[in-house]
Amino acid sequence: MFAVGLVGLSPVALDLFRGNVKTWERLSFIGQTYGAASALLSAFALIGIAATLILQARDTEVNREQGRRVLHVDLLKMALENPLYRRAWGTSTPPTILRPTFRTCTSTSSSRSGRRPSS
């Protein structure tokens, strides 16, 4: 309300300076000085806003990753504590079953290279 009153009284205040042209020129220079200061202040504010947006984006990404990890840990705990969910991990495979599969893959890949598989 006070600012509206000052704006309303500004024509009266400017009427007090109606004399010399030098006075108006001086007032113009003062106004231009405040304009430059206002532009610098606005530029700093814009830089500050941009910096906070970048920091917020990084923080949001960190929070998302932390949420994923917490969810993963909770799922692991649930799977290890409850026998019903433990079945989702499957049974452990004995190493004897894995060896022939590995040899088959090795012999297939070596036959493509032109070498004969060694037995």
Secondary structure, DSSP 8 states (H G I E B T S, - for coil): -HHHHHHHHHHHHHHTT-S-HHHHHHHHHHHHHHHHHHHHHHHHHHHHHHHHHHHHHHHHHHHHHHHHHHHHHHHHHHHHH-HHHHGGG-----HHHHHHHHHHHHHHHHHHTT-----
